[in-house]
Amino acid sequence: MRSSRGDIIDHALARVGNTTSTLKAKARFRLNRILQELHQGWDWPFLWTTVPITIPTSGTIVLPDQFLKAEDDQALQVMSTGGVAHTGIVTEIDHRTFALNSGSSNIGGATLPHFWTIDYATNTGRVWPLPRDTCQATLRCKLLPPDFPITVDNASDYDADIPVFPWDNLLTDLLFEWAMSYEVDPRRGEQYQVNADTVNRTRGASFPEKSYPTQVQLDPTIFSRPWQGN
């Protein structure tokens, strides 16, 4: 059974020898930041998912909450347009290339958009050419788990929650190293190195084969599967 946030905090503070309520309150905030750093800093396979996306005729896509990035430039795939099955890849390009290649008019619209770009400030995407009908699509992307808010009234709910991170022992070690600073523990530097090595090993062990591309793939619109005749 995976440990709750409260158990992780209690184990870490017990190891450092400071279980005061003041430090525990600070540890709740620090645990949130540790999870944020782990989720944002590394591409864990359990954060990648496929979400439904609607592409309206205006061409502006509303991306899901907690969206961080698309898996690659082939991650947006149209499944239907105007209620009729019609598949196709919408290639992601950078915003400068998008501005250069998108025209000022799109009379009549197109069956499918050809490319899109992401505006991370507004959490939206824009496609071109504009589709004449609403398209239903899927997007393979990385979503960040929402932060657990900390208030004066929800301490028990916070402590009972199980964080979105499978390796609770690693969370305990990372919180333990942080708490050592309050005791001026000379072993903190050694624990910091142990934690860094553990994070690297965990990252290596977390990816099953073919769960996520490890290198840049060839463009499937140009390079197809090799074929050998008889």
C-alpha positions as CSV (number, residue, x, y, z in Angstrom):
1,M,0.0,0.0,0.0
2,R,1.3,3.4,-0.9
3,S,1.8,6.0,1.9
4,S,-0.3,9.0,2.4
5,R,1.1,12.5,2.6
6,G,0.8,12.5,6.3
7,D,2.7,9.2,6.7
8,I,5.4,10.5,4.4
9,I,5.8,13.6,6.4
10,D,5.7,11.8,9.8
11,H,8.4,9.3,8.7
12,A,10.7,12.0,7.4
13,L,10.4,14.2,10.5
14,A,10.8,11.2,12.8
15,R,14.1,10.3,11.1
16,V,15.4,13.9,11.6
17,G,14.2,14.0,15.2
18,N,11.9,17.1,14.9
19,T,8.2,16.3,14.9
20,T,6.9,19.7,16.1
21,S,3.7,21.0,14.6
22,T,5.4,24.0,13.2
23,L,7.8,22.0,11.2
24,K,5.0,19.6,10.1
25,A,3.1,22.6,8.7
26,K,6.1,23.7,6.8
27,A,6.7,20.1,5.5
28,R,3.2,20.1,4.0
29,F,4.1,23.1,1.8
30,R,7.5,21.6,1.0
31,L,6.0,18.3,0.0
32,N,3.9,20.1,-2.6
33,R,7.0,21.8,-4.0
34,I,8.9,18.5,-4.1
35,L,6.1,16.9,-6.1
36,Q,5.9,20.0,-8.4
37,E,9.6,19.8,-9.1
38,L,9.4,16.1,-9.8
39,H,6.3,16.4,-12.1
40,Q,7.6,19.3,-14.0
41,G,11.3,18.4,-14.2
42,W,11.0,14.9,-15.6
43,D,8.8,13.0,-18.1
44,W,7.3,10.3,-15.9
45,P,5.2,7.8,-18.0
46,F,2.2,8.0,-15.6
47,L,1.8,11.7,-16.4
48,W,1.3,11.1,-20.2
49,T,-2.3,10.6,-21.4
50,T,-4.6,11.0,-24.4
51,V,-7.4,13.6,-24.0
52,P,-10.3,14.6,-26.3
53,I,-9.9,17.9,-28.1
54,T,-12.5,20.0,-30.0
55,I,-11.2,22.1,-32.9
56,P,-13.9,24.7,-33.7
57,T,-14.3,26.5,-37.0
58,S,-12.6,29.6,-35.3
59,G,-9.4,27.5,-35.2
60,T,-8.7,28.2,-31.5
61,I,-8.3,25.1,-29.3
62,V,-8.9,25.2,-25.6
63,L,-6.3,23.0,-24.0
64,P,-7.1,21.0,-20.8
65,D,-6.3,22.3,-17.4
66,Q,-2.9,21.3,-16.1
67,F,-1.6,20.9,-19.7
68,L,2.2,21.1,-19.8
69,K,3.2,20.0,-23.3
70,A,2.3,17.8,-26.2
71,E,4.2,14.5,-26.6
72,D,5.7,15.4,-30.0
73,D,4.8,17.3,-33.1
74,Q,2.5,14.5,-34.3
75,A,0.4,14.4,-31.0
76,L,-2.7,16.0,-32.3
77,Q,-4.9,13.7,-34.4
78,V,-8.2,14.5,-35.9
79,M,-10.8,11.7,-35.6
80,S,-13.8,13.2,-37.2
81,T,-15.0,16.4,-38.9
82,G,-18.6,17.5,-39.1
83,G,-19.7,14.3,-37.4
84,V,-18.1,12.1,-40.1
85,A,-15.1,9.9,-39.4
86,H,-12.0,11.5,-41.1
87,T,-8.6,11.0,-39.6
88,G,-5.4,13.0,-40.0
89,I,-2.4,14.3,-38.2
90,V,-2.2,18.1,-37.4
91,T,1.5,18.8,-37.2
92,E,2.7,21.2,-34.5
93,I,5.1,24.0,-35.5
94,D,6.6,27.0,-33.7
95,H,4.6,30.2,-33.5
96,R,7.0,32.1,-35.9
97,T,6.6,29.5,-38.6
98,F,2.8,29.5,-37.9
99,A,2.6,33.2,-38.4
100,L,4.5,33.0,-41.7
101,N,2.5,30.1,-43.1
102,S,-1.1,31.0,-42.0
103,G,-2.9,33.3,-44.4
104,S,-5.2,36.2,-43.6
105,S,-8.2,34.6,-45.3
106,N,-9.5,31.0,-45.5
107,I,-12.6,31.4,-47.7
108,G,-14.9,28.3,-47.4
109,G,-12.6,26.6,-45.0
110,A,-10.7,23.3,-45.3
111,T,-11.7,19.8,-44.6
112,L,-8.9,19.4,-42.0
113,P,-6.3,21.8,-40.5
114,H,-2.7,21.0,-41.5
115,F,-0.7,22.5,-38.7
116,W,-1.1,24.1,-35.3
117,T,0.9,26.0,-32.7
118,I,0.5,26.4,-28.9
119,D,0.1,29.6,-26.9
120,Y,1.3,28.6,-23.5
121,A,0.4,31.9,-21.9
122,T,-3.3,31.4,-22.6
123,N,-3.3,27.6,-22.6
124,T,-4.7,27.5,-26.2
125,G,-3.7,26.3,-29.6
126,R,-4.4,27.7,-33.1
127,V,-4.8,25.6,-36.2
128,W,-4.5,26.5,-39.9
129,P,-6.2,26.3,-42.3
130,L,-9.4,26.9,-40.5
131,P,-11.8,23.8,-40.7
132,R,-15.2,24.4,-42.3
133,D,-16.7,22.1,-39.8
134,T,-16.0,21.4,-36.1
135,C,-13.4,18.6,-35.7
136,Q,-13.1,16.1,-32.9
137,A,-9.5,15.1,-32.2
138,T,-7.3,13.5,-29.6
139,L,-4.1,15.0,-28.1
140,R,-1.3,12.9,-26.5
141,C,0.1,15.2,-23.9
142,K,1.6,15.6,-20.4
143,L,-0.8,16.8,-17.7
144,L,0.4,18.0,-14.3
145,P,-1.6,16.7,-11.3
146,P,-3.3,19.6,-9.5
147,D,-1.6,21.0,-6.4
148,F,-3.3,20.0,-3.1
149,P,-4.2,23.3,-1.5
150,I,-3.1,23.9,2.1
151,T,-5.5,25.8,4.4
152,V,-6.0,26.1,8.1
153,D,-9.0,23.8,7.9
154,N,-7.9,21.0,5.6
155,A,-4.9,19.5,7.4
156,S,-6.5,16.2,8.0
157,D,-7.7,15.9,4.3
158,Y,-4.2,16.8,3.1
159,D,-2.5,14.2,5.4
160,A,-4.9,11.5,4.2
161,D,-4.3,12.1,0.5
162,I,-2.1,9.8,-1.5
163,P,0.1,11.9,-3.8
164,V,0.4,11.2,-7.6
165,F,3.8,9.7,-7.4
166,P,4.3,5.9,-7.1
167,W,7.6,6.0,-5.2
168,D,6.7,7.2,-1.7
169,N,10.0,6.1,-0.2
170,L,11.7,8.6,-2.5
171,L,9.4,11.4,-1.3
172,T,10.2,10.5,2.3
173,D,14.0,10.7,1.6
174,L,13.6,14.0,-0.3
175,L,11.6,15.5,2.6
176,F,14.0,14.1,5.1
177,E,17.0,15.8,3.4
178,W,15.0,19.1,3.5
179,A,14.1,18.8,7.2
180,M,17.8,18.2,8.1
181,S,18.5,21.8,7.4
182,Y,16.4,22.8,10.4
183,E,18.7,20.6,12.6
184,V,21.9,21.7,10.9
185,D,22.6,18.0,10.4
186,P,26.1,17.5,8.9
187,R,24.8,14.4,7.1
188,R,22.6,16.5,4.8
189,G,25.1,16.7,2.0
190,E,25.5,12.9,1.9
191,Q,21.7,12.4,1.9
192,Y,21.4,14.9,-0.9
193,Q,23.7,12.8,-3.1
194,V,21.9,9.6,-2.1
195,N,18.6,11.2,-3.2
196,A,20.1,12.4,-6.5
197,D,21.3,8.9,-7.3
198,T,17.9,7.5,-6.3
199,V,16.0,9.9,-8.6
200,N,18.2,8.8,-11.5
201,R,17.7,5.1,-10.8
202,T,14.0,5.6,-10.4
203,R,13.7,7.5,-13.7
204,G,15.6,4.7,-15.5
205,A,13.4,2.0,-14.0
206,S,10.1,3.8,-14.6
207,F,10.0,3.6,-18.4
208,P,8.8,0.3,-19.8
209,E,9.9,-0.5,-23.3
210,K,8.2,1.7,-25.9
211,S,6.3,3.7,-23.3
212,Y,7.7,7.0,-24.6
213,P,9.9,7.8,-27.6
214,T,13.6,8.0,-26.5
215,Q,14.8,9.7,-29.7
216,V,13.4,12.0,-32.4
217,Q,11.2,10.0,-34.7
218,L,11.2,10.2,-38.5
219,D,8.3,12.2,-39.9
220,P,5.6,9.6,-40.7
221,T,4.1,11.8,-43.4
222,I,7.4,11.4,-45.4
223,F,8.9,8.1,-44.2
224,S,6.8,5.0,-44.2
225,R,7.4,1.5,-42.9
226,P,10.1,-0.2,-44.9
227,W,8.9,-2.9,-47.4
228,Q,10.8,-5.8,-49.0
229,G,9.4,-7.5,-52.0
230,N,9.4,-11.2,-52.5
